[in-house]
Amino acid sequence: MRFLVTGAGGQLGSDLLRVLAGTGHEVAGLTRAELDVTDPAAVEKVVADLRPDLVLNAAAYTAVDAAEADEDAALRLNGEGPANLAKVCALHGGGVVHVSTDYVFDGTATRPYEPGDPTAPRSAYGRTKLAGERAVRELLPERSWVVRTAWVYGESGGNFVRTMARLEGEKDTLDVVDDQRGSPTWSRDLAAGVVALAEARPRPGIYHCTNSGDTTWYGLARAIFAELGADPERVRPTTTDRFPRPAPRPAYSVLSSAGWVAAGLPALRPWDQALHAAFSEVGDALRP
Ligand SMILES: NC(=O)c1ccc[n+]([C@@H]2O[C@H](COP(=O)([O-])OP(=O)(O)OC[C@H]3O[C@@H](n4cnc5c(N)ncnc54)[C@H](OP(=O)(O)O)[C@@H]3O)[C@@H](O)[C@H]2O)c1
């Protein structure tokens, strides 16, 4: 198959390229500098030239708090970007795998969210990501797959794991919120999941893909300290109201993998095993 990976310089995008490198597929990975997905003419030209079987869209506006102050900019990238890709693929015959987020839900559930559960984003970021999901599904209903994920960390960029690894060296103790629950997901495992879906091309629609199991940010921070060889007791539980942020965070973000597994796709390993593997395989990039 021929793949086009957009946002190829990001956490997921760069891991998609790493995973695809071992598959024998033809792959073009384009960073933001090489393809701005908000530019319809540029998207048209690249897709017409490359004629990918599938576009894997890892380009996104992921600055959740900044989006509250500039929802238009977030919408251009998270809404119009995937719409541009879907429109051009509708014309040229390819499909789109578009990556989305747990933030499309309001976080009030008490059991894992299924793909068909009602969406109710509470943040600008969540609203713009939902707009992108809808655009792709409406413009390319027969050849589009939305993959929602959550709590992603990888080798590049700012993420919770790298932040905790830095703070471990700077502070004696650390207060971390213990009232938000989700599934930490290594971008390498997510990339492998996205490639498995792209190869299998199950029924078009919405799928959930995270490492399995769940914890709180506090639980994750303790596990990171343990991976660093530091004492997890230095991490202390606190509550969200002690850390006001511009964008509200969902209290409960766990995504059900039932539909993913029912489609014959491999469940991702438990989050703590993935974290251990990430520190074993790319630990130098996670540590400061
Ligand atoms: N990170 C998470 O915790 C999380 C959780 C749930 C869902 N997701 C979703 O997972 C996907 C991948 O996220 P990620 O963590 O890999 O994000 P990321 O590291 O921020 O990567 C996003 C990439 O998009 C690029 N980009 C920005 N504007 C662009 C444009 N106009 N055209 C093309 N590329 C552009 C960015 O380039 P620059 O760096 O140069 O700006 C960056 O390389 C996204 O759809 C995100 O919404 C992420």
The ligand as an ORCA input file, in Angstrom:
! r2SCAN-3c Opt
* xyz 0 1
  N      -1.007     14.192     22.796
  C      -2.076     13.664     23.381
  O      -2.110     13.451     24.606
  C      -3.281     13.283     22.558
  C      -4.399     12.757     23.220
  C      -5.523     12.400     22.465
  C      -5.507     12.548     21.087
  N      -4.411     13.074     20.474
  C      -4.445     13.230     19.028
  O      -3.415     12.422     18.480
  C      -2.943     13.010     17.277
  C      -1.430     13.112     17.323
  O      -1.070     13.922     18.426
  P       0.450     14.149     18.849
  O       0.522     13.959     20.306
  O       1.333     13.367     17.952
  O       0.560     15.715     18.543
  P       1.851     16.592     18.225
  O       3.079     15.919     18.746
  O       1.502     17.962     18.680
  O       1.925     16.551     16.647
  C       1.100     17.321     15.823
  C       1.901     17.630     14.587
  O       1.082     18.399     13.695
  C       1.939     19.352     13.095
  N       1.204     20.474     12.531
  C       0.823     21.630     13.119
  N       0.204     22.417     12.246
  C       0.201     21.764     11.054
  C      -0.283     22.062      9.767
  N      -0.921     23.224      9.515
  N      -0.096     21.163      8.779
  C       0.544     20.002      9.017
  N       1.029     19.657     10.218
  C       0.845     20.515     11.239
  C       2.829     19.812     14.236
  O       3.971     20.478     13.708
  P       4.714     21.589     14.599
  O       5.242     20.849     15.793
  O       5.756     22.113     13.683
  O       3.662     22.599     14.977
  C       3.168     18.480     14.872
  O       4.289     17.882     14.259
  C      -3.661     14.360     17.164
  O      -4.759     14.207     16.309
  C      -4.150     14.630     18.567
  O      -5.293     15.456     18.569
  C      -3.283     13.421     21.176
*
